């Protein structure tokens, strides 16, 4: 009897918290950042800063990979 009361009390306390949970949503933030780093890489390459261009391209590549993984996960869920 005490267990049932405890369960209903916990359910009533958690209900507002659980109702506020939103599902995983897809946003293009990683793709936007990838485009920014790609532009930085192009500008750095034109100006002759190969080190900065290489790092920017690497960061842009990883942001695109993260974007694609999150896109697939959000489509599957």
C-alpha positions as CSV (number, residue, x, y, z in Angstrom):
1,X,0.0,0.0,0.0
2,X,2.8,2.4,0.9
3,X,4.6,1.4,-2.3
4,X,1.6,2.3,-4.5
5,X,1.3,5.7,-2.8
6,X,5.0,6.3,-3.3
7,X,4.8,5.4,-7.0
8,X,1.9,7.7,-7.6
9,X,3.6,10.5,-5.7
10,X,6.8,10.1,-7.8
11,X,4.7,9.9,-11.0
12,X,3.0,13.2,-10.1
13,X,6.3,14.8,-9.3
14,X,8.0,13.6,-12.5
15,X,5.0,14.3,-14.8
16,X,5.8,18.0,-15.4
17,X,9.5,17.2,-15.9
18,X,8.9,14.4,-18.4
19,X,6.3,16.4,-20.3
20,X,8.9,19.1,-21.0
21,X,11.3,16.7,-22.7
22,X,11.4,17.3,-26.4
23,X,12.6,14.7,-28.9
24,X,16.0,15.0,-30.6
25,X,15.6,17.9,-33.1
26,X,17.7,18.5,-36.2
27,X,19.4,21.8,-36.6
28,X,21.9,22.9,-39.2
29,X,24.3,24.5,-36.7
30,X,27.1,22.1,-37.5
31,X,26.7,22.6,-41.2
32,X,26.7,26.4,-40.7
33,X,30.0,26.2,-38.8
34,X,31.4,23.9,-41.4
35,X,30.7,26.5,-44.1
36,X,32.3,29.2,-41.9
37,X,35.5,27.1,-41.5
38,X,35.5,26.3,-45.2
39,X,35.4,30.0,-46.1
40,X,38.2,30.7,-43.6
41,X,40.2,27.9,-45.2
42,X,39.7,29.3,-48.7
43,X,40.7,32.9,-47.6
44,X,43.7,31.5,-45.7
45,X,44.8,29.5,-48.7
46,X,44.5,32.5,-51.0
47,X,46.5,34.6,-48.6
48,X,49.2,31.9,-48.3
49,X,48.6,30.7,-44.8
50,X,48.7,27.0,-45.5
51,X,48.7,25.9,-41.9
52,X,45.6,27.8,-41.0
53,X,43.9,26.7,-44.2
54,X,44.7,23.0,-43.4
55,X,43.4,23.3,-39.8
56,X,40.3,25.1,-41.0
57,X,39.6,22.4,-43.6
58,X,40.0,19.7,-41.0
59,X,37.6,21.4,-38.6
60,X,35.1,21.9,-41.5
61,X,35.4,18.2,-42.4
62,X,34.7,17.1,-38.9
63,X,31.7,19.4,-38.6
64,X,30.3,18.0,-41.8
65,X,30.8,14.4,-40.5
66,X,29.1,15.3,-37.2
67,X,26.3,17.0,-39.1
68,X,25.7,13.9,-41.2
69,X,25.8,11.5,-38.2
70,X,23.3,13.7,-36.3
71,X,21.1,14.0,-39.4
72,X,21.0,10.2,-39.8
73,X,20.3,9.7,-36.1
74,X,17.5,12.3,-36.1
75,X,15.9,10.7,-39.1
76,X,16.0,7.2,-37.6
77,X,14.6,8.4,-34.3
